Amino acid sequence: MSIQQKIEAIAGGFNGRIGFSILNLQTNETINRHADAVFPTASVIKLGVLVTLMSQVEAGAASLDDPIMLRRADKTDGSGVLQYLSPGLTMPVRDYAFLMMNISDNQATNVLIDYVGLKKIQTFLAYSGYPEVQLHRKLVSGTLPAGTPQLGTATPASLTRLMTAVFRREIVSPAACDEMMRMMNGVGSDRVGRYLPFALYGNDDSDEPEKPKLHLAGKTGSISGVRVQTAVVWHGDWQEAAGFVITVMNADNPAPEMWNADAEGALVIGRIARAVYDAVLG
């Protein structure tokens, strides 16, 4: 059975819509399923916010060292820790960005959308060749009124291209991409990394040679009935990395929502990633 057939079989067992786009970093071969279909991104759209922020930093229009004070008006619920901290806290932009990516902090995200500019985010992504990656609004608290647009939408193919550009240091600048990779390090260990031999708390400090170490960086997203991840899995130096970039997006799962790592949408991402790992690195 080919790798495409194995992944199709895994995806076919998911109850809902599912698409993926996978790139072999060594051969540039791709494996796709509904790769050009539009799915809700949930928090994965925060990658687009980060890339736009870094482009403004490179252009001198923003600084990662700029202090921003947390306002009472910024408060929003959902993922993250800032909603539990006191208004008046002041942190540099860099720390807001890290919280947005590493723990998917919603309040940090809204602060950065205001700092960067929602329209500027969309303009930059379209200009840079990612018009399918769209941020539609800021995060809001409570139950959304009928007709409220998704936070963001994208296609699996567009997110894989964007993640690949960051990993290969092909967007903004190599220094900016290094910083983005740092902020995404280990994110998705419970999804793409769930069934992989990935040492979340051991890679950086172990005496293991660099080449055998397995690394993971990415961004996850979750809303009711939706699970998404875009990520890169690799070992070795990034210039000659062996590994793959993977985006899996699923939606419309009718099962009762489970807000934990065992939700069906999260598990199917892990199973697909394991099948790819076995084919590419196993």
Backbone as CSV, one residue per row, in Angstrom:
resi,resn,N_x,N_y,N_z,CA_x,CA_y,CA_z,C_x,C_y,C_z
1,MET,0.839,-1.191,0.000,0.000,0.000,0.000,0.883,1.252,0.000
2,SER,0.614,2.197,-0.872,1.397,3.425,-0.958,1.090,4.327,0.237
3,ILE,1.973,5.311,0.473,1.742,6.246,1.558,0.462,7.039,1.323
4,GLN,0.191,7.388,0.065,-1.041,8.104,-0.245,-2.254,7.257,0.153
5,GLN,-2.216,5.966,-0.171,-3.332,5.083,0.167,-3.489,4.930,1.680
6,LYS,-2.364,4.838,2.384,-2.430,4.707,3.842,-3.064,5.941,4.476
7,ILE,-2.647,7.122,4.005,-3.183,8.350,4.590,-4.645,8.532,4.193
8,GLU,-4.979,8.185,2.968,-6.368,8.276,2.527,-7.261,7.383,3.388
9,ALA,-6.750,6.198,3.731,-7.527,5.280,4.561,-7.758,5.867,5.951
10,ILE,-6.742,6.519,6.505,-6.884,7.160,7.813,-7.890,8.307,7.720
11,ALA,-7.729,9.139,6.700,-8.627,10.287,6.529,-10.052,9.835,6.263
12,GLY,-10.187,8.724,5.514,-11.517,8.225,5.188,-12.302,7.762,6.396
13,GLY,-11.605,7.465,7.497,-12.291,7.040,8.708,-12.753,8.188,9.581
14,PHE,-12.436,9.417,9.174,-12.836,10.580,9.964,-14.252,10.997,9.598
15,ASN,-15.053,11.291,10.589,-16.443,11.676,10.372,-16.520,13.198,10.253
16,GLY,-16.408,13.677,9.034,-16.418,15.111,8.778,-15.556,15.427,7.572
17,ARG,-15.403,16.707,7.278,-14.525,17.120,6.175,-13.079,17.098,6.636
18,ILE,-12.191,16.648,5.763,-10.770,16.645,6.104,-9.934,16.825,4.841
19,GLY,-8.906,17.637,4.966,-7.985,17.842,3.860,-6.572,17.945,4.402
20,PHE,-5.609,17.653,3.553,-4.216,17.782,3.992,-3.313,18.116,2.816
21,SER,-2.165,18.678,3.166,-1.119,18.965,2.192,0.213,18.690,2.871
22,ILE,0.978,17.767,2.297,2.215,17.289,2.917,3.357,17.423,1.922
23,LEU,4.488,17.963,2.382,5.667,18.155,1.538,6.845,17.400,2.118
24,ASN,7.475,16.549,1.314,8.712,15.880,1.694,9.857,16.882,1.495
25,LEU,10.546,17.244,2.565,11.569,18.281,2.490,12.778,17.873,1.660
26,GLN,13.028,16.584,1.522,14.190,16.130,0.758,13.896,16.012,-0.729
27,THR,12.713,15.560,-1.075,12.393,15.304,-2.483,11.469,16.345,-3.092
28,ASN,10.835,17.163,-2.243,9.827,18.145,-2.672,8.568,17.491,-3.237
29,GLU,8.420,16.197,-3.028,7.189,15.517,-3.428,6.062,15.910,-2.474
30,THR,4.855,15.953,-2.992,3.711,16.336,-2.173,2.662,15.226,-2.157
31,ILE,1.898,15.203,-1.078,0.746,14.318,-0.930,-0.418,15.210,-0.526
32,ASN,-1.494,15.152,-1.278,-2.585,16.089,-1.067,-3.944,15.402,-1.050
33,ARG,-4.833,15.980,-0.281,-6.242,15.584,-0.280,-7.061,16.840,0.005
34,HIS,-7.878,17.233,-0.922,-8.651,18.473,-0.780,-7.747,19.624,-0.348
35,ALA,-6.562,19.681,-0.946,-5.552,20.661,-0.531,-5.932,22.086,-0.889
36,ASP,-6.824,22.259,-1.862,-7.240,23.605,-2.261,-8.633,23.960,-1.758
37,ALA,-9.189,23.112,-0.900,-10.490,23.406,-0.298,-10.301,24.375,0.868
38,VAL,-11.281,25.221,1.083,-11.206,26.221,2.152,-11.783,25.646,3.445
39,PHE,-11.007,25.772,4.515,-11.407,25.307,5.842,-11.258,26.458,6.841
40,PRO,-11.994,26.410,7.956,-11.700,27.350,9.038,-10.329,27.035,9.638
41,THR,-9.591,28.068,9.962,-8.245,27.876,10.513,-8.226,27.792,12.029
42,ALA,-9.257,28.331,12.685,-9.164,28.575,14.123,-7.844,29.315,14.393
43,SER,-7.108,28.941,15.429,-5.940,29.729,15.831,-4.730,29.589,14.915
44,VAL,-4.765,28.711,13.945,-3.639,28.608,13.017,-3.440,29.912,12.244
45,ILE,-4.492,30.738,12.135,-4.355,32.014,11.440,-3.364,32.924,12.159
46,LYS,-3.051,32.623,13.395,-2.091,33.435,14.145,-0.703,33.402,13.499
47,LEU,-0.432,32.366,12.712,0.817,32.345,11.954,0.863,33.510,10.973
48,GLY,-0.261,33.824,10.346,-0.311,34.962,9.434,-0.082,36.287,10.150
49,VAL,-0.610,36.405,11.375,-0.373,37.606,12.176,1.116,37.735,12.482
50,LEU,1.748,36.627,12.865,3.167,36.642,13.216,4.040,37.016,12.026
51,VAL,3.791,36.404,10.886,4.621,36.689,9.706,4.503,38.162,9.320
52,THR,3.299,38.720,9.392,3.117,40.126,9.056,3.822,41.021,10.065
53,LEU,3.715,40.683,11.338,4.438,41.431,12.365,5.933,41.445,12.060
54,MET,6.504,40.298,11.749,7.939,40.224,11.501,8.334,41.010,10.256
55,SER,7.439,41.073,9.282,7.741,41.879,8.081,7.793,43.359,8.434
56,GLN,6.923,43.798,9.335,6.942,45.191,9.765,8.189,45.495,10.597
57,VAL,8.613,44.532,11.401,9.845,44.711,12.173,11.030,44.857,11.230
58,GLU,11.100,44.006,10.210,12.201,44.079,9.254,12.206,45.401,8.492
59,ALA,11.007,45.941,8.259,10.898,47.204,7.516,11.123,48.419,8.404
60,GLY,11.269,48.202,9.708,11.468,49.309,10.630,10.190,49.994,11.059
61,ALA,9.041,49.433,10.690,7.748,50.023,11.051,7.245,49.530,12.402
62,ALA,7.910,48.551,12.978,7.533,47.996,14.280,8.802,47.491,14.949
63,SER,8.706,47.201,16.225,9.858,46.678,16.957,9.395,45.626,17.948
64,LEU,10.125,44.537,18.027,9.803,43.505,19.003,10.036,43.982,20.428
65,ASP,10.762,45.085,20.570,11.040,45.631,21.898,10.037,46.693,22.327
66,ASP,9.117,47.075,21.453,8.111,48.074,21.824,7.302,47.584,23.025
67,PRO,7.173,48.408,24.071,6.341,47.998,25.215,4.864,48.258,24.928
68,ILE,4.019,47.301,25.277,2.571,47.472,25.157,1.945,47.151,26.498
69,MET,1.093,48.050,26.964,0.412,47.843,28.237,-0.898,47.093,28.006
70,LEU,-1.124,46.109,28.821,-2.351,45.320,28.746,-3.515,46.152,29.294
71,ARG,-4.549,46.324,28.477,-5.691,47.141,28.874,-6.878,46.253,29.268
72,ARG,-7.713,46.796,30.116,-8.928,46.069,30.490,-9.786,45.791,29.252
73,ALA,-9.771,46.722,28.300,-10.576,46.574,27.085,-10.062,45.457,26.181
74,ASP,-8.826,45.002,26.406,-8.257,43.937,25.569,-8.742,42.554,25.971
75,LYS,-9.378,42.434,27.124,-9.686,41.115,27.682,-10.607,40.320,26.763
76,THR,-10.259,39.068,26.544,-11.099,38.133,25.798,-10.901,36.747,26.393
77,ASP,-11.893,35.880,26.233,-11.777,34.555,26.832,-11.165,33.577,25.844
78,GLY,-11.238,32.305,26.175,-10.619,31.287,25.325,-9.232,30.933,25.816
79,SER,-8.371,30.528,24.919,-7.057,30.029,25.301,-6.130,31.148,25.754
80,GLY,-5.193,30.792,26.622,-4.184,31.747,27.044,-4.233,32.074,28.520
81,VAL,-3.293,32.935,28.944,-3.165,33.294,30.354,-3.386,34.778,30.612
82,LEU,-3.254,35.623,29.607,-3.335,37.060,29.853,-4.689,37.496,30.397
83,GLN,-5.741,36.745,30.055,-7.078,37.107,30.558,-7.155,37.021,32.083
84,TYR,-6.229,36.291,32.694,-6.231,36.126,34.145,-5.269,37.084,34.851
85,LEU,-4.529,37.868,34.073,-3.552,38.782,34.653,-4.135,40.185,34.752
86,SER,-3.470,41.041,35.499,-4.011,42.361,35.819,-3.768,43.368,34.700
87,PRO,-4.783,44.169,34.371,-4.574,45.271,33.438,-3.464,46.185,33.959
88,GLY,-2.712,46.749,33.042,-1.572,47.581,33.419,-0.250,46.867,33.233
89,LEU,-0.284,45.534,33.130,0.939,44.783,32.849,1.524,45.258,31.522
90,THR,2.813,45.522,31.502,3.477,45.985,30.287,4.536,44.974,29.872
91,MET,4.474,44.556,28.627,5.435,43.595,28.076,5.865,44.067,26.692
92,PRO,7.040,43.616,26.228,7.437,43.926,24.856,6.635,43.112,23.844
93,VAL,6.564,43.621,22.645,5.850,42.947,21.560,6.323,41.507,21.420
94,ARG,7.603,41.271,21.585,8.159,39.913,21.449,7.447,38.927,22.372
95,ASP,7.166,39.348,23.591,6.526,38.440,24.543,5.059,38.175,24.194
96,TYR,4.375,39.200,23.699,3.010,38.977,23.224,3.015,37.968,22.075
97,ALA,3.983,38.113,21.167,4.058,37.208,20.018,4.347,35.777,20.465
98,PHE,5.241,35.634,21.436,5.546,34.288,21.926,4.310,33.651,22.549
99,LEU,3.573,34.409,23.360,2.359,33.864,23.979,1.315,33.513,22.924
100,MET,1.204,34.336,21.884,0.246,34.061,20.813,0.545,32.737,20.127
101,MET,1.810,32.458,19.894,2.172,31.262,19.135,2.348,30.037,20.026
102,ASN,3.011,30.186,21.160,3.397,29.020,21.940,2.266,28.466,22.783
103,ILE,1.386,29.346,23.310,0.231,28.834,24.060,-1.072,29.341,23.461
104,SER,-0.993,29.943,22.287,-2.163,30.386,21.530,-3.011,31.380,22.315
105,ASP,-2.356,32.308,23.005,-3.068,33.266,23.840,-3.934,34.192,22.989
106,ASN,-5.243,34.166,23.232,-6.171,34.974,22.428,-6.035,36.465,22.701
107,GLN,-5.814,36.825,23.955,-5.696,38.240,24.278,-4.422,38.820,23.666
108,ALA,-3.329,38.077,23.713,-2.093,38.523,23.065,-2.318,38.705,21.564
109,THR,-3.117,37.825,20.984,-3.404,37.912,19.554,-4.138,39.203,19.218
110,ASN,-5.159,39.531,19.984,-5.901,40.763,19.725,-5.023,41.997,19.884
111,VAL,-4.151,41.980,20.893,-3.220,43.096,21.077,-2.355,43.266,19.835
112,LEU,-1.877,42.161,19.284,-1.002,42.235,18.113,-1.761,42.580,16.839
113,ILE,-3.006,42.132,16.712,-3.803,42.527,15.549,-3.981,44.040,15.547
114,ASP,-4.226,44.622,16.717,-4.336,46.077,16.811,-2.999,46.746,16.491
115,TYR,-1.929,46.160,16.968,-0.587,46.735,16.771,-0.178,46.695,15.299
116,VAL,-0.445,45.572,14.653,-0.033,45.376,13.259,-1.043,45.988,12.293
117,GLY,-2.336,45.816,12.572,-3.396,46.290,11.690,-4.009,45.153,10.909
118,LEU,-5.301,44.918,11.123,-5.960,43.780,10.485,-5.866,43.856,8.960
119,LYS,-6.148,45.019,8.391,-6.086,45.158,6.935,-4.663,44.967,6.419
120,LYS,-3.688,45.405,7.193,-2.294,45.243,6.767,-1.892,43.772,6.763
121,ILE,-2.458,43.006,7.689,-2.170,41.565,7.706,-2.669,40.921,6.425
122,GLN,-3.903,41.235,6.050,-4.465,40.635,4.839,-3.732,41.091,3.591
123,THR,-3.360,42.362,3.563,-2.635,42.898,2.408,-1.282,42.221,2.261
124,PHE,-0.562,42.066,3.369,0.755,41.444,3.307,0.665,39.997,2.848
125,LEU,-0.276,39.239,3.389,-0.392,37.831,3.010,-0.729,37.685,1.528
126,ALA,-1.637,38.516,1.031,-1.996,38.449,-0.382,-0.814,38.852,-1.256
127,TYR,-0.125,39.928,-0.895,1.021,40.416,-1.662,2.155,39.393,-1.690
128,SER,2.296,38.636,-0.582,3.393,37.671,-0.473,3.077,36.335,-1.120
129,GLY,1.885,36.194,-1.687,1.541,34.969,-2.397,0.672,34.003,-1.630
130,TYR,0.015,34.492,-0.551,-0.833,33.621,0.258,-2.234,34.228,0.397
131,PRO,-2.900,34.536,-0.704,-4.224,35.174,-0.606,-5.282,34.269,0.012
132,GLU,-5.038,32.946,-0.009,-6.019,32.021,0.567,-6.004,32.077,2.100
133,VAL,-4.907,32.556,2.686,-4.786,32.651,4.143,-5.395,33.980,4.566
134,GLN,-6.572,33.931,5.180,-7.325,35.151,5.435,-7.746,35.262,6.900
135,LEU,-7.394,36.398,7.493,-7.863,36.763,8.830,-9.071,37.667,8.654
136,HIS,-10.210,37.279,9.224,-11.447,38.009,8.986,-11.830,38.978,10.110
137,ARG,-11.320,38.729,11.317,-11.747,39.557,12.446,-10.853,39.276,13.642
138,LYS,-11.043,40.062,14.699,-10.395,39.783,15.972,-11.182,38.708,16.730
139,LEU,-10.571,38.186,17.772,-11.248,37.222,18.638,-12.216,37.960,19.543
140,VAL,-13.355,37.341,19.800,-14.367,37.950,20.662,-14.805,36.944,21.716
141,SER,-15.307,37.458,22.828,-15.739,36.613,23.938,-17.198,36.207,23.773
142,GLY,-17.534,35.089,24.402,-18.921,34.673,24.468,-19.418,34.006,23.202
143,THR,-20.722,33.769,23.162,-21.370,33.131,22.018,-21.450,34.117,20.856
144,LEU,-21.051,33.678,19.693,-21.043,34.558,18.530,-22.422,34.625,17.896
145,PRO,-22.857,35.796,17.474,-24.141,35.914,16.788,-24.126,35.129,15.477
146,ALA,-25.300,34.684,15.040,-25.403,33.971,13.766,-24.865,34.858,12.650
147,GLY,-24.120,34.255,11.750,-23.576,34.992,10.621,-22.214,35.595,10.868
148,THR,-21.676,35.469,12.098,-20.334,35.977,12.370,-19.318,35.194,11.555
149,PRO,-18.423,35.859,10.841,-17.451,35.121,10.032,-16.463,34.353,10.904
150,GLN,-15.882,33.334,10.327,-14.825,32.607,11.007,-13.687,33.568,11.344
151,LEU,-12.921,33.230,12.379,-11.730,34.011,12.704,-10.805,34.084,11.492
152,GLY,-10.600,32.931,10.861,-9.755,32.879,9.685,-10.111,31.689,8.824
153,THR,-9.723,31.747,7.575,-9.894,30.629,6.650,-8.624,30.468,5.831
154,ALA,-8.422,29.258,5.333,-7.247,28.973,4.499,-7.450,27.629,3.833
155,THR,-6.537,27.286,2.967,-6.487,25.952,2.374,-5.288,25.204,2.944
156,PRO,-5.341,23.871,2.996,-4.165,23.131,3.454,-2.916,23.454,2.647
157,ALA,-3.060,23.592,1.334,-1.890,23.866,0.492,-1.262,25.207,0.828
158,SER,-2.094,26.233,1.073,-1.538,27.560,1.347,-0.796,27.588,2.672
159,LEU,-1.310,26.889,3.680,-0.632,26.864,4.972,0.675,26.067,4.903
160,THR,0.678,24.989,4.138,1.922,24.240,3.980,2.971,25.076,3.256
161,ARG,2.562,25.827,2.248,3.516,26.714,1.566,4.061,27.776,2.514
162,LEU,3.192,28.348,3.349,3.630,29.380,4.279,4.563,28.801,5.336
163,MET,4.216,27.643,5.900,5.069,27.021,6.902,6.418,26.633,6.298
164,THR,6.409,26.163,5.065,7.651,25.804,4.388,8.526,27.025,4.178
165,ALA,7.933,28.144,3.805,8.696,29.375,3.586,9.364,29.850,4.873
166,VAL,8.663,29.705,5.999,9.261,30.079,7.277,10.402,29.122,7.614
167,PHE,10.175,27.827,7.471,11.209,26.849,7.813,12.445,27.003,6.945
168,ARG,12.253,27.250,5.656,13.382,27.373,4.737,13.969,28.775,4.687
169,ARG,13.512,29.647,5.559,14.023,31.016,5.659,13.862,31.754,4.337
170,GLU,12.676,31.609,3.740,12.419,32.203,2.428,11.427,33.365,2.489
171,ILE,10.972,33.743,3.672,10.021,34.840,3.792,10.527,35.800,4.856
172,VAL,10.379,37.068,4.621,10.837,38.155,5.482,12.366,38.185,5.515
173,SER,12.998,37.426,6.407,14.463,37.342,6.465,14.827,36.097,7.252
174,PRO,16.055,35.578,7.083,16.451,34.409,7.871,16.367,34.658,9.376
175,ALA,16.771,35.852,9.832,16.717,36.143,11.270,15.281,36.149,11.775
176,ALA,14.375,36.717,10.982,12.964,36.738,11.373,12.404,35.325,11.417
177,CYS,12.774,34.499,10.467,12.291,33.114,10.447,12.840,32.328,11.629
178,ASP,14.101,32.570,11.997,14.653,31.919,13.186,13.821,32.255,14.420
179,GLU,13.437,33.533,14.542,12.635,33.957,15.692,11.253,33.307,15.660
180,MET,10.645,33.213,14.484,9.336,32.581,14.378,9.408,31.100,14.719
181,MET,10.457,30.437,14.260,10.617,29.020,14.576,10.787,28.819,16.081
182,ARG,11.501,29.729,16.735,11.656,29.642,18.195,10.308,29.732,18.887
183,MET,9.459,30.616,18.404,8.155,30.801,19.033,7.224,29.619,18.809
184,MET,7.453,28.844,17.754,6.590,27.701,17.444,7.191,26.364,17.870
185,ASN,8.351,26.398,18.505,9.040,25.171,18.864,8.180,24.294,19.782
186,GLY,7.976,23.063,19.373,7.245,22.099,20.183,5.733,22.205,20.122
187,VAL,5.210,23.225,19.449,3.758,23.409,19.416,3.120,22.315,18.550
188,GLY,2.156,21.623,19.108,1.513,20.520,18.395,2.039,19.164,18.787
189,SER,2.759,19.098,19.916,3.273,17.798,20.359,2.151,16.827,20.687
190,ASP,0.944,17.366,20.957,-0.199,16.499,21.258,-1.008,16.167,20.009
191,ARG,-0.608,16.671,18.853,-1.312,16.391,17.588,-0.332,15.769,16.595
192,VAL,0.341,16.576,15.811,1.322,16.025,14.881,2.365,15.194,15.626
193,GLY,2.742,15.627,16.812,3.783,14.918,17.546,3.295,13.804,18.441
194,ARG,1.989,13.562,18.472,1.413,12.633,19.454,1.994,11.228,19.372
195,TYR,2.175,10.706,18.175,2.650,9.336,18.009,4.086,9.280,17.487
196,LEU,4.822,10.383,17.602,6.193,10.444,17.099,7.197,10.350,18.245
197,PRO,8.399,9.842,17.954,9.439,9.760,18.991,10.092,11.113,19.214
198,PHE,9.287,12.030,19.733,9.694,13.411,19.879,9.818,13.727,21.362
199,ALA,11.031,14.107,21.818,11.267,14.378,23.234,11.033,15.857,23.498
200,LEU,9.831,16.189,23.919,9.451,17.588,24.099,10.365,18.310,25.067
201,TYR,10.788,17.629,26.135,11.585,18.294,27.162,13.044,17.824,27.165
202,GLY,13.461,17.157,26.077,14.821,16.644,26.090,15.696,17.043,24.935
203,ASN,15.105,17.489,23.830,15.909,17.700,22.626,17.018,18.717,22.806
204,ASP,16.726,19.862,23.407,17.691,20.941,23.430,18.864,20.686,24.368
205,ASP,18.650,19.891,25.422,19.685,19.723,26.428,20.371,18.357,26.378
206,SER,19.934,17.491,25.500,20.517,16.149,25.478,21.867,16.164,24.786
207,ASP,22.626,15.104,25.012,23.929,14.961,24.353,23.809,14.235,23.018
208,GLU,22.606,13.953,22.618,22.381,13.255,21.359,22.873,14.112,20.199
209,PRO,23.581,13.533,19.220,24.014,14.326,18.062,22.834,14.998,17.384
210,GLU,23.087,16.142,16.745,22.009,16.941,16.178,21.200,16.176,15.142
211,LYS,21.851,15.420,14.276,21.127,14.798,13.171,20.022,13.850,13.626
212,PRO,20.237,12.970,14.619,19.148,12.063,14.996,18.002,12.736,15.764
213,LYS,18.232,13.925,16.311,17.175,14.573,17.084,15.977,14.876,16.197
214,LEU,14.806,14.631,16.718,13.588,14.951,15.994,13.036,16.258,16.535
215,HIS,12.780,17.194,15.627,12.280,18.510,15.998,10.870,18.700,15.446
216,LEU,10.107,19.519,16.140,8.742,19.838,15.730,8.480,21.311,16.011
217,ALA,7.922,21.989,15.039,7.489,23.371,15.238,6.226,23.582,14.424
218,GLY,5.270,24.342,14.969,4.046,24.544,14.215,3.048,25.391,14.959
219,LYS,1.809,25.322,14.495,0.703,26.048,15.125,-0.552,25.196,15.027
220,THR,-1.298,25.154,16.117,-2.544,24.400,16.169,-3.734,25.350,16.250
221,GLY,-4.915,24.804,15.982,-6.142,25.576,16.120,-7.299,24.667,16.470
222,SER,-8.203,25.169,17.312,-9.366,24.378,17.743,-10.576,25.281,17.938
223,ILE,-11.668,24.911,17.331,-12.977,25.427,17.680,-13.927,24.240,17.614
224,SER,-15.156,24.420,17.995,-16.078,23.292,18.056,-16.200,22.599,16.702
225,GLY,-15.915,21.286,16.699,-16.006,20.497,15.482,-14.863,20.677,14.518
226,VAL,-13.824,21.436,14.923,-12.710,21.767,14.030,-11.381,21.547,14.752
227,ARG,-10.454,20.869,14.077,-9.077,20.774,14.552,-8.151,20.980,13.351
228,VAL,-7.106,21.761,13.586,-6.185,22.128,12.513,-4.762,22.102,13.061
229,GLN,-3.824,21.721,12.238,-2.416,21.965,12.551,-1.619,22.103,11.271
230,THR,-0.694,23.065,11.293,0.366,23.128,10.299,1.673,23.020,11.058
231,ALA,2.623,22.255,10.534,3.851,21.992,11.289,4.954,21.504,10.359
232,VAL,6.170,21.577,10.873,7.310,20.960,10.212,7.945,19.997,11.204
233,VAL,8.280,18.813,10.729,8.943,17.775,11.516,10.244,17.444,10.808
234,TRP,11.369,17.506,11.526,12.648,17.302,10.843,13.743,16.896,11.817
235,HIS,14.830,16.368,11.262,16.063,16.232,12.021,17.212,16.718,11.162
236,GLY,18.298,17.085,11.829,19.437,17.664,11.124,19.314,19.175,11.032
237,ASP,20.355,19.819,10.476,20.319,21.257,10.249,19.232,21.590,9.239
238,TRP,18.618,22.761,9.387,17.475,23.082,8.539,17.867,23.179,7.069
239,GLN,19.126,23.566,6.792,19.537,23.699,5.386,19.508,22.370,4.637
240,GLU,19.740,21.281,5.356,19.747,19.961,4.715,18.842,18.996,5.474
241,ALA,17.741,19.520,5.947,16.865,18.745,6.828,16.223,17.564,6.118
242,ALA,16.099,16.481,6.865,15.263,15.360,6.460,13.977,15.461,7.260
243,GLY,12.862,15.429,6.565,11.604,15.544,7.275,10.481,15.972,6.360
244,PHE,9.464,16.597,6.936,8.297,16.956,6.134,7.561,18.133,6.758
245,VAL,6.838,18.839,5.920,5.901,19.873,6.354,4.505,19.301,6.147
246,ILE,3.641,19.502,7.134,2.318,18.897,7.081,1.263,19.889,7.556
247,THR,0.184,19.966,6.823,-1.005,20.689,7.277,-2.197,19.743,7.156
248,VAL,-2.898,19.561,8.256,-4.139,18.787,8.247,-5.235,19.697,8.806
249,MET,-6.338,19.800,8.059,-7.464,20.628,8.478,-8.723,19.776,8.447
250,ASN,-9.462,19.768,9.540,-10.731,19.049,9.522,-11.822,19.899,10.157
251,ALA,-13.052,19.628,9.768,-14.194,20.429,10.208,-15.467,19.603,10.118
252,ASP,-16.516,20.143,10.683,-17.861,19.557,10.585,-17.960,18.180,11.217
253,ASN,-17.184,17.937,12.253,-17.298,16.678,12.987,-18.549,16.747,13.869
254,PRO,-19.531,15.861,13.651,-20.799,15.959,14.387,-20.748,15.393,15.795
255,ALA,-19.649,14.766,16.182,-19.570,14.162,17.513,-19.606,15.246,18.590
256,PRO,-20.124,14.926,19.780,-20.088,15.892,20.879,-18.664,16.381,21.108
257,GLU,-18.514,17.683,21.314,-17.185,18.258,21.418,-16.450,17.781,22.663
258,MET,-15.183,17.403,22.484,-14.299,17.039,23.590,-13.148,18.036,23.587
259,TRP,-13.106,18.877,24.583,-12.049,19.881,24.614,-10.797,19.305,25.270
260,ASN,-10.257,18.263,24.650,-9.016,17.670,25.145,-8.255,17.046,23.986
261,ALA,-7.105,16.484,24.289,-6.220,15.961,23.254,-6.744,14.699,22.595
262,ASP,-7.821,14.106,23.147,-8.366,12.874,22.589,-9.548,13.106,21.661
263,ALA,-9.822,14.343,21.309,-10.879,14.619,20.344,-10.547,13.949,19.013
264,GLU,-11.569,13.470,18.334,-11.359,12.721,17.084,-10.552,13.526,16.075
265,GLY,-10.830,14.818,15.969,-10.111,15.645,15.005,-8.638,15.778,15.304
266,ALA,-8.282,15.735,16.599,-6.877,15.800,16.990,-6.174,14.467,16.749
267,LEU,-6.861,13.373,17.068,-6.260,12.051,16.902,-5.970,11.737,15.437
268,VAL,-6.865,12.126,14.534,-6.641,11.821,13.128,-5.428,12.577,12.595
269,ILE,-5.174,13.769,13.120,-3.962,14.511,12.730,-2.727,13.732,13.152
270,GLY,-2.728,13.218,14.369,-1.595,12.442,14.845,-1.366,11.172,14.051
271,ARG,-2.448,10.506,13.665,-2.306,9.252,12.911,-1.748,9.509,11.511
272,ILE,-2.217,10.571,10.893,-1.689,10.917,9.564,-0.210,11.270,9.672
273,ALA,0.154,12.051,10.674,1.557,12.438,10.848,2.441,11.217,11.066
274,ARG,1.946,10.231,11.812,2.749,9.029,12.047,2.972,8.246,10.754
275,ALA,1.933,8.157,9.947,2.078,7.446,8.675,3.097,8.146,7.780
276,VAL,3.074,9.475,7.778,4.051,10.223,6.977,5.454,10.031,7.543
277,TYR,5.579,10.104,8.847,6.879,9.893,9.487,7.474,8.539,9.112
278,ASP,6.654,7.481,9.185,7.140,6.148,8.848,7.635,6.073,7.411
279,ALA,6.976,6.791,6.519,7.357,6.754,5.111,8.582,7.614,4.813
280,VAL,8.699,8.735,5.498,9.764,9.698,5.177,11.002,9.522,6.066
281,LEU,10.803,9.248,7.342,11.924,9.205,8.288,12.068,7.866,9.006
282,GLY,11.055,7.005,8.902,11.078,5.760,9.656,12.097,4.756,9.139
